Amino acid sequence: MKHAAVLPSLLLGLLLGVVSCGKFQQARECGAFVKTVNAWLSAAPTNVDGGAGPGNDPKRIAEESRVTAKRYDELAQSLTSLHVTAEELAPRVRRYEAIANSAASSLREVADLLQRGDLEGARKKRVDFDTVAQQEAPLVKEINDLCR
C-alpha cells in the first residue's frame, strides 16, 4: 500500500519538474533571443551615407537597400542558429525570422527594380517592405509579454 501512495506524489513531482524545466528553458531562450536582436539593432549603421542622405538618387537608394537587406539576412540567420524550442516562444521567433527574410527580400527587389530604372515598381516594393516592417512591433510586444 505504501507504494500506491508514493506513485501519485512521484508523478506530481515529475510533472512540476517538467513544467519548471520548460519555464527555465523558455527564460533562457528568451534571454538569447533578446540578446541577439539587441546586438543586431546596436550594430545598425547610424548614418550609412555620411549625412548626405540618399535623396532621390536611385543608385544610392539601391545600394542602401542592399546593405539593409544583407543585415536582415544576417538577423534571420542568427535567429535560426538559436534553435529555439520553447513551446510558446518558438513560433514567435519563427515569425520574427519570417519578417526578417521578407524584409530582406523586399529590399533586394527594391534595389533590383531601381537598377533597372523601374521607379514605380521600386516604390511599390518599398511599400511592401513598410507593410512587413509594421508587423514587427506587435510581435515584439507579444515576445516581451511572454518573456517577462
RODRENBA-273314 format. One record per residue: residue number from 1; residue in three letters; x, y, z of N, C-alpha, C in turn. Coordinates in Angstrom, 1 decimal, decimal comma, padded with zeros to 4 digits, m for minus. Layout:
<recs>
+------+------+--------+--------+--------+--------+--------+--------+--------+--------+--------+
| tido | zaza |    nc1 |    nc2 |    nc3 |   cac1 |   cac2 |   cac3 |    cc1 |    cc2 |    cc3 |
+------+------+--------+--------+--------+--------+--------+--------+--------+--------+--------+
|  NUM |  ALA |      X |      Y |      Z |      X |      Y |      Z |      X |      Y |      Z |
...
+------+------+--------+--------+--------+--------+--------+--------+--------+--------+--------+
</recs>
This chain:
<recs>
+------+------+--------+--------+--------+--------+--------+--------+--------+--------+--------+
| tido | zaza |    nc1 |    nc2 |    nc3 |   cac1 |   cac2 |   cac3 |    cc1 |    cc2 |    cc3 |
+------+------+--------+--------+--------+--------+--------+--------+--------+--------+--------+
|    1 |  MET |  000,8 | m001,2 |  000,0 |  000,0 |  000,0 |  000,0 |  000,9 |  001,3 |  000,0 |
|    2 |  LYS |  002,0 |  001,2 |  000,6 |  002,8 |  002,4 |  000,7 |  003,3 |  002,8 | m000,7 |
|    3 |  HIS |  003,5 |  001,8 | m001,6 |  003,9 |  002,1 | m003,0 |  002,8 |  002,8 | m003,7 |
|    4 |  ALA |  001,6 |  002,4 | m003,5 |  000,5 |  003,1 | m004,2 |  000,3 |  004,5 | m003,8 |
|    5 |  ALA |  000,6 |  004,9 | m002,6 |  000,6 |  006,2 | m002,1 |  001,7 |  007,1 | m002,6 |
|    6 |  VAL |  002,9 |  006,5 | m002,8 |  004,1 |  007,2 | m003,3 |  004,0 |  007,5 | m004,8 |
|    7 |  LEU |  003,3 |  006,7 | m005,6 |  003,3 |  006,9 | m007,0 |  002,6 |  008,2 | m007,4 |
|    8 |  PRO |  001,4 |  008,6 | m006,9 |  000,9 |  009,9 | m007,2 |  001,8 |  011,0 | m006,8 |
|    9 |  SER |  002,4 |  011,0 | m005,7 |  003,3 |  012,0 | m005,3 |  004,5 |  012,1 | m006,2 |
|   10 |  LEU |  005,0 |  011,0 | m006,6 |  006,2 |  010,9 | m007,5 |  005,8 |  011,5 | m008,9 |
|   11 |  LEU |  004,6 |  011,2 | m009,4 |  004,1 |  011,7 | m010,7 |  003,9 |  013,2 | m010,6 |
|   12 |  LEU |  003,4 |  013,7 | m009,5 |  003,2 |  015,1 | m009,3 |  004,5 |  015,8 | m009,3 |
|   13 |  GLY |  005,5 |  015,3 | m008,6 |  006,8 |  015,9 | m008,5 |  007,5 |  015,9 | m009,9 |
|   14 |  LEU |  007,3 |  014,8 | m010,7 |  007,9 |  014,8 | m012,0 |  007,2 |  015,9 | m012,9 |
|   15 |  LEU |  005,9 |  016,0 | m012,8 |  005,1 |  016,9 | m013,6 |  005,6 |  018,4 | m013,3 |
|   16 |  LEU |  005,7 |  018,7 | m012,0 |  006,1 |  020,0 | m011,6 |  007,6 |  020,3 | m012,1 |
|   17 |  GLY |  008,4 |  019,2 | m012,1 |  009,8 |  019,4 | m012,6 |  009,8 |  019,7 | m014,1 |
|   18 |  VAL |  009,0 |  019,0 | m014,8 |  008,9 |  019,2 | m016,3 |  008,4 |  020,6 | m016,5 |
|   19 |  VAL |  007,4 |  021,1 | m015,8 |  006,9 |  022,4 | m016,0 |  008,0 |  023,5 | m015,7 |
|   20 |  SER |  008,7 |  023,2 | m014,6 |  009,7 |  024,2 | m014,2 |  010,8 |  024,2 | m015,2 |
|   21 |  CYS |  011,2 |  023,0 | m015,7 |  012,3 |  023,0 | m016,8 |  011,8 |  023,7 | m018,0 |
|   22 |  GLY |  010,5 |  023,6 | m018,4 |  010,0 |  024,3 | m019,6 |  010,1 |  025,8 | m019,4 |
|   23 |  LYS |  009,8 |  026,3 | m018,2 |  009,8 |  027,7 | m017,9 |  011,3 |  028,2 | m017,9 |
|   24 |  PHE |  012,2 |  027,3 | m017,3 |  013,6 |  027,7 | m017,3 |  014,1 |  027,8 | m018,7 |
|   25 |  GLN |  013,8 |  026,8 | m019,5 |  014,2 |  026,8 | m020,9 |  013,7 |  028,0 | m021,7 |
|   26 |  GLN |  012,4 |  028,3 | m021,5 |  011,9 |  029,5 | m022,2 |  012,6 |  030,8 | m021,7 |
|   27 |  ALA |  012,9 |  030,9 | m020,4 |  013,6 |  032,1 | m019,9 |  014,9 |  032,2 | m020,5 |
|   28 |  ARG |  015,6 |  031,0 | m020,6 |  017,0 |  031,0 | m021,2 |  016,9 |  031,4 | m022,7 |
|   29 |  GLU |  015,9 |  030,8 | m023,4 |  015,8 |  031,1 | m024,8 |  015,3 |  032,6 | m025,1 |
|   30 |  CYS |  014,5 |  033,1 | m024,2 |  014,1 |  034,5 | m024,3 |  015,3 |  035,4 | m024,1 |
|   31 |  GLY |  016,2 |  035,1 | m023,2 |  017,4 |  035,9 | m023,0 |  018,3 |  035,8 | m024,2 |
|   32 |  ALA |  018,4 |  034,7 | m024,8 |  019,3 |  034,5 | m026,0 |  018,6 |  035,3 | m027,2 |
|   33 |  PHE |  017,3 |  035,2 | m027,3 |  016,6 |  036,0 | m028,4 |  016,8 |  037,5 | m028,2 |
|   34 |  VAL |  016,6 |  038,0 | m027,0 |  016,7 |  039,4 | m026,8 |  018,1 |  039,9 | m027,0 |
|   35 |  LYS |  019,0 |  039,1 | m026,6 |  020,5 |  039,4 | m026,8 |  020,8 |  039,5 | m028,2 |
|   36 |  THR |  020,3 |  038,6 | m029,0 |  020,6 |  038,5 | m030,4 |  020,0 |  039,7 | m031,2 |
|   37 |  VAL |  018,7 |  040,0 | m030,9 |  018,1 |  041,1 | m031,6 |  018,7 |  042,5 | m031,1 |
|   38 |  ASN |  019,0 |  042,6 | m029,8 |  019,6 |  043,8 | m029,4 |  021,0 |  044,1 | m030,0 |
|   39 |  ALA |  021,7 |  043,0 | m030,1 |  023,1 |  043,1 | m030,8 |  022,9 |  043,5 | m032,2 |
|   40 |  TRP |  021,9 |  043,0 | m032,9 |  021,7 |  043,3 | m034,3 |  021,3 |  044,8 | m034,4 |
|   41 |  LEU |  020,4 |  045,2 | m033,5 |  020,0 |  046,6 | m033,5 |  021,1 |  047,6 | m033,2 |
|   42 |  SER |  022,0 |  047,2 | m032,2 |  023,1 |  048,1 | m031,9 |  024,1 |  048,2 | m032,9 |
|   43 |  ALA |  024,2 |  047,2 | m033,8 |  025,2 |  047,2 | m034,9 |  024,7 |  047,9 | m036,1 |
|   44 |  ALA |  023,5 |  048,4 | m036,1 |  022,9 |  049,1 | m037,2 |  023,8 |  050,4 | m037,5 |
|   45 |  PRO |  024,1 |  050,6 | m038,7 |  024,8 |  051,8 | m039,1 |  023,9 |  053,0 | m038,8 |
|   46 |  THR |  024,5 |  054,0 | m038,1 |  023,7 |  055,2 | m037,8 |  023,6 |  056,1 | m039,0 |
|   47 |  ASN |  024,5 |  056,1 | m039,8 |  024,5 |  057,0 | m041,0 |  025,3 |  056,4 | m042,1 |
|   48 |  VAL |  024,7 |  055,6 | m042,9 |  025,3 |  054,9 | m044,0 |  025,9 |  055,8 | m045,0 |
|   49 |  ASP |  025,3 |  056,9 | m045,3 |  025,7 |  057,8 | m046,4 |  026,5 |  059,0 | m045,9 |
|   50 |  GLY |  026,9 |  059,1 | m044,7 |  027,7 |  060,2 | m044,2 |  027,0 |  061,5 | m044,1 |
|   51 |  GLY |  025,6 |  061,4 | m044,0 |  024,8 |  062,6 | m043,7 |  024,3 |  063,3 | m045,0 |
|   52 |  ALA |  024,7 |  062,8 | m046,2 |  024,2 |  063,4 | m047,4 |  022,8 |  063,0 | m047,7 |
|   53 |  GLY |  022,4 |  061,9 | m047,2 |  021,0 |  061,4 | m047,4 |  020,9 |  060,9 | m048,8 |
|   54 |  PRO |  020,1 |  059,8 | m049,0 |  020,0 |  059,2 | m050,3 |  019,3 |  060,1 | m051,3 |
|   55 |  GLY |  018,5 |  061,1 | m050,8 |  017,8 |  062,0 | m051,7 |  017,0 |  061,2 | m052,7 |
|   56 |  ASN |  017,1 |  061,6 | m053,9 |  016,3 |  060,9 | m055,0 |  017,3 |  060,1 | m055,9 |
|   57 |  ASP |  018,5 |  059,9 | m055,5 |  019,5 |  059,2 | m056,3 |  019,2 |  057,7 | m056,2 |
|   58 |  PRO |  018,6 |  057,1 | m057,3 |  018,2 |  055,7 | m057,3 |  019,4 |  054,8 | m057,1 |
|   59 |  LYS |  020,6 |  055,1 | m057,6 |  021,7 |  054,3 | m057,4 |  022,1 |  054,2 | m055,9 |
|   60 |  ARG |  022,1 |  055,3 | m055,2 |  022,4 |  055,3 | m053,8 |  021,3 |  054,6 | m053,0 |
|   61 |  ILE |  020,0 |  054,8 | m053,3 |  018,9 |  054,1 | m052,6 |  019,1 |  052,6 | m052,8 |
|   62 |  ALA |  019,4 |  052,2 | m054,0 |  019,6 |  050,8 | m054,3 |  020,7 |  050,2 | m053,5 |
|   63 |  GLU |  021,8 |  050,9 | m053,4 |  022,9 |  050,4 | m052,6 |  022,5 |  050,3 | m051,1 |
|   64 |  GLU |  021,9 |  051,3 | m050,6 |  021,5 |  051,2 | m049,2 |  020,4 |  050,1 | m048,9 |
|   65 |  SER |  019,6 |  049,9 | m049,9 |  018,6 |  048,8 | m049,8 |  019,3 |  047,5 | m049,7 |
|   66 |  ARG |  020,3 |  047,3 | m050,5 |  021,1 |  046,0 | m050,5 |  021,8 |  045,8 | m049,2 |
|   67 |  VAL |  022,4 |  046,9 | m048,6 |  023,1 |  046,8 | m047,4 |  022,1 |  046,5 | m046,2 |
|   68 |  THR |  020,9 |  047,1 | m046,3 |  019,9 |  046,8 | m045,2 |  019,4 |  045,4 | m045,4 |
|   69 |  ALA |  019,2 |  044,9 | m046,7 |  018,7 |  043,6 | m046,9 |  019,7 |  042,6 | m046,4 |
|   70 |  LYS |  021,0 |  042,8 | m046,5 |  022,0 |  041,9 | m046,0 |  021,9 |  041,9 | m044,5 |
|   71 |  ARG |  021,7 |  043,0 | m043,9 |  021,6 |  043,0 | m042,4 |  020,4 |  042,2 | m041,9 |
|   72 |  TYR |  019,2 |  042,3 | m042,7 |  018,1 |  041,5 | m042,3 |  018,4 |  040,0 | m042,5 |
|   73 |  ASP |  019,1 |  039,6 | m043,6 |  019,5 |  038,2 | m043,8 |  020,3 |  037,7 | m042,6 |
|   74 |  GLU |  021,3 |  038,6 | m042,1 |  022,1 |  038,2 | m041,0 |  021,3 |  038,0 | m039,7 |
|   75 |  LEU |  020,3 |  038,8 | m039,5 |  019,4 |  038,7 | m038,4 |  018,6 |  037,3 | m038,5 |
|   76 |  ALA |  018,1 |  037,1 | m039,6 |  017,3 |  035,8 | m039,8 |  018,2 |  034,6 | m039,5 |
|   77 |  GLN |  019,5 |  034,6 | m040,0 |  020,4 |  033,5 | m039,8 |  020,7 |  033,4 | m038,3 |
|   78 |  SER |  020,9 |  034,5 | m037,6 |  021,2 |  034,5 | m036,2 |  020,1 |  033,9 | m035,4 |
|   79 |  LEU |  018,9 |  034,2 | m035,8 |  017,7 |  033,7 | m035,1 |  017,6 |  032,2 | m035,4 |
|   80 |  THR |  017,8 |  031,8 | m036,6 |  017,8 |  030,4 | m036,9 |  018,8 |  029,6 | m036,1 |
|   81 |  SER |  020,0 |  030,1 | m035,9 |  021,0 |  029,4 | m035,2 |  020,8 |  029,3 | m033,7 |
|   82 |  LEU |  019,8 |  030,1 | m033,2 |  019,4 |  030,0 | m031,8 |  018,8 |  028,6 | m031,4 |
|   83 |  HIS |  018,1 |  028,0 | m032,4 |  017,4 |  026,7 | m032,2 |  016,4 |  026,8 | m031,1 |
|   84 |  VAL |  015,6 |  027,8 | m031,1 |  014,6 |  028,0 | m030,0 |  013,5 |  026,9 | m030,1 |
|   85 |  THR |  013,3 |  026,2 | m029,0 |  012,3 |  025,1 | m029,0 |  011,2 |  025,3 | m027,9 |
|   86 |  ALA |  011,3 |  026,3 | m027,1 |  010,3 |  026,5 | m026,1 |  008,9 |  026,6 | m026,8 |
|   87 |  GLU |  008,0 |  025,9 | m026,3 |  006,7 |  025,8 | m026,9 |  006,0 |  027,1 | m027,3 |
|   88 |  GLU |  006,0 |  028,1 | m026,4 |  005,3 |  029,3 | m026,7 |  006,2 |  030,3 | m027,5 |
|   89 |  LEU |  007,5 |  030,2 | m027,2 |  008,4 |  031,2 | m027,9 |  008,8 |  030,8 | m029,3 |
|   90 |  ALA |  009,0 |  029,5 | m029,6 |  009,5 |  029,1 | m030,9 |  008,6 |  029,6 | m032,1 |
|   91 |  PRO |  007,3 |  029,5 | m032,0 |  006,6 |  030,0 | m033,2 |  006,7 |  031,5 | m033,4 |
|   92 |  ARG |  006,9 |  032,2 | m032,3 |  007,1 |  033,7 | m032,4 |  008,4 |  034,0 | m033,0 |
|   93 |  VAL |  009,4 |  033,3 | m032,6 |  010,8 |  033,5 | m033,2 |  010,8 |  033,2 | m034,6 |
|   94 |  ARG |  010,1 |  032,1 | m035,0 |  009,9 |  031,8 | m036,5 |  009,2 |  032,9 | m037,2 |
|   95 |  ARG |  008,2 |  033,5 | m036,6 |  007,5 |  034,6 | m037,3 |  008,5 |  035,8 | m037,4 |
|   96 |  TYR |  009,3 |  036,0 | m036,4 |  010,3 |  037,1 | m036,5 |  011,3 |  036,8 | m037,6 |
|   97 |  GLU |  011,8 |  035,6 | m037,7 |  012,7 |  035,2 | m038,8 |  012,0 |  035,4 | m040,1 |
|   98 |  ALA |  010,7 |  035,1 | m040,2 |  010,0 |  035,3 | m041,5 |  009,9 |  036,8 | m041,8 |
|   99 |  ILE |  009,7 |  037,6 | m040,8 |  009,6 |  039,1 | m041,1 |  011,0 |  039,5 | m041,6 |
|  100 |  ALA |  012,1 |  039,1 | m041,0 |  013,4 |  039,5 | m041,4 |  013,7 |  039,0 | m042,8 |
|  101 |  ASN |  013,3 |  037,7 | m043,2 |  013,5 |  037,2 | m044,5 |  012,7 |  038,0 | m045,5 |
|  102 |  SER |  011,4 |  038,3 | m045,2 |  010,6 |  039,0 | m046,1 |  011,1 |  040,4 | m046,3 |
|  103 |  ALA |  011,5 |  041,1 | m045,2 |  012,1 |  042,4 | m045,4 |  013,3 |  042,4 | m046,3 |
|  104 |  ALA |  014,2 |  041,4 | m046,1 |  015,4 |  041,4 | m046,9 |  015,0 |  041,2 | m048,4 |
|  105 |  SER |  014,1 |  040,3 | m048,6 |  013,6 |  040,0 | m050,0 |  013,0 |  041,3 | m050,6 |
|  106 |  SER |  012,2 |  042,0 | m049,9 |  011,6 |  043,2 | m050,5 |  012,6 |  044,2 | m050,8 |
|  107 |  LEU |  013,6 |  044,4 | m049,9 |  014,6 |  045,4 | m050,1 |  015,5 |  045,0 | m051,3 |
|  108 |  ARG |  015,8 |  043,8 | m051,5 |  016,6 |  043,3 | m052,7 |  015,8 |  043,6 | m053,9 |
|  109 |  GLU |  014,5 |  043,4 | m053,9 |  013,7 |  043,7 | m055,1 |  013,6 |  045,2 | m055,3 |
|  110 |  VAL |  013,6 |  046,0 | m054,3 |  013,6 |  047,4 | m054,5 |  014,9 |  047,8 | m055,2 |
|  111 |  ALA |  016,0 |  047,3 | m054,7 |  017,3 |  047,6 | m055,4 |  017,4 |  047,1 | m056,8 |
|  112 |  ASP |  016,9 |  045,9 | m057,1 |  016,9 |  045,4 | m058,5 |  016,0 |  046,3 | m059,4 |
|  113 |  LEU |  014,9 |  046,6 | m058,9 |  014,0 |  047,5 | m059,7 |  014,6 |  048,9 | m060,0 |
|  114 |  LEU |  015,2 |  049,4 | m059,0 |  015,9 |  050,7 | m059,1 |  017,0 |  050,6 | m060,2 |
|  115 |  GLN |  017,7 |  049,5 | m060,1 |  018,8 |  049,3 | m061,1 |  018,3 |  049,2 | m062,5 |
|  116 |  ARG |  017,1 |  048,7 | m062,7 |  016,5 |  048,6 | m064,0 |  015,8 |  049,9 | m064,4 |
|  117 |  GLY |  015,7 |  050,8 | m063,5 |  015,1 |  052,1 | m063,8 |  013,6 |  052,1 | m063,6 |
|  118 |  ASP |  013,1 |  051,0 | m062,9 |  011,6 |  050,9 | m062,7 |  011,3 |  051,6 | m061,3 |
|  119 |  LEU |  011,2 |  052,9 | m061,4 |  010,9 |  053,7 | m060,1 |  009,6 |  053,3 | m059,5 |
|  120 |  GLU |  008,6 |  053,2 | m060,3 |  007,2 |  052,9 | m059,8 |  007,2 |  051,5 | m059,1 |
|  121 |  GLY |  007,8 |  050,5 | m059,8 |  007,9 |  049,2 | m059,2 |  008,7 |  049,2 | m057,9 |
|  122 |  ALA |  009,8 |  050,0 | m057,8 |  010,6 |  050,1 | m056,6 |  009,7 |  050,7 | m055,5 |
|  123 |  ARG |  009,0 |  051,7 | m055,9 |  008,1 |  052,4 | m054,9 |  007,1 |  051,4 | m054,3 |
|  124 |  LYS |  006,5 |  050,6 | m055,1 |  005,5 |  049,6 | m054,7 |  006,2 |  048,5 | m053,8 |
|  125 |  LYS |  007,4 |  048,1 | m054,1 |  008,1 |  047,1 | m053,3 |  008,5 |  047,8 | m052,0 |
|  126 |  ARG |  008,8 |  049,0 | m052,0 |  009,2 |  049,7 | m050,7 |  007,9 |  049,8 | m049,8 |
|  127 |  VAL |  006,8 |  049,9 | m050,4 |  005,5 |  049,9 | m049,6 |  005,4 |  048,5 | m049,0 |
|  128 |  ASP |  005,7 |  047,5 | m049,8 |  005,7 |  046,1 | m049,3 |  006,6 |  045,9 | m048,1 |
|  129 |  PHE |  007,8 |  046,5 | m048,2 |  008,7 |  046,4 | m047,1 |  008,1 |  047,1 | m045,9 |
|  130 |  ASP |  007,6 |  048,3 | m046,1 |  007,0 |  049,0 | m044,9 |  005,8 |  048,2 | m044,3 |
|  131 |  THR |  005,1 |  047,5 | m045,1 |  004,0 |  046,7 | m044,6 |  004,6 |  045,5 | m043,7 |
|  132 |  VAL |  005,6 |  044,9 | m044,2 |  006,3 |  043,9 | m043,5 |  006,9 |  044,4 | m042,1 |
|  133 |  ALA |  007,5 |  045,6 | m042,2 |  008,1 |  046,2 | m041,0 |  007,1 |  046,5 | m040,0 |
|  134 |  GLN |  005,9 |  046,8 | m040,4 |  004,8 |  047,1 | m039,4 |  004,4 |  045,9 | m038,6 |
|  135 |  GLN |  004,7 |  044,7 | m039,1 |  004,4 |  043,5 | m038,4 |  005,3 |  043,3 | m037,2 |
|  136 |  GLU |  006,4 |  044,0 | m037,2 |  007,4 |  043,7 | m036,1 |  007,0 |  044,2 | m034,7 |
|  137 |  ALA |  006,4 |  045,4 | m034,6 |  006,1 |  046,0 | m033,3 |  005,1 |  045,1 | m032,5 |
|  138 |  PRO |  004,0 |  044,7 | m033,1 |  003,1 |  043,8 | m032,4 |  003,7 |  042,5 | m031,9 |
|  139 |  LEU |  004,6 |  041,9 | m032,8 |  005,2 |  040,7 | m032,5 |  006,2 |  040,9 | m031,3 |
|  140 |  VAL |  007,0 |  042,0 | m031,4 |  007,9 |  042,3 | m030,3 |  007,1 |  042,4 | m028,9 |
|  141 |  LYS |  005,9 |  043,0 | m029,0 |  005,1 |  043,2 | m027,8 |  004,7 |  041,8 | m027,3 |
|  142 |  GLU |  004,3 |  040,9 | m028,2 |  004,0 |  039,5 | m027,8 |  005,2 |  038,8 | m027,1 |
|  143 |  ILE |  006,3 |  039,0 | m027,7 |  007,5 |  038,3 | m027,2 |  007,9 |  038,9 | m025,8 |
|  144 |  ASN |  007,8 |  040,2 | m025,7 |  008,1 |  040,9 | m024,5 |  007,2 |  040,4 | m023,4 |
|  145 |  ASP |  005,9 |  040,3 | m023,7 |  004,9 |  039,9 | m022,7 |  005,2 |  038,4 | m022,3 |
|  146 |  LEU |  005,6 |  037,6 | m023,2 |  005,9 |  036,2 | m022,9 |  007,2 |  036,0 | m022,1 |
|  147 |  CYS |  008,1 |  036,9 | m022,4 |  009,5 |  036,7 | m021,8 |  009,6 |  037,5 | m020,4 |
|  148 |  ARG |  008,6 |  038,1 | m020,0 |  008,7 |  038,7 | m018,6 |  008,8 |  037,8 | m017,5 |
+------+------+--------+--------+--------+--------+--------+--------+--------+--------+--------+
</recs>
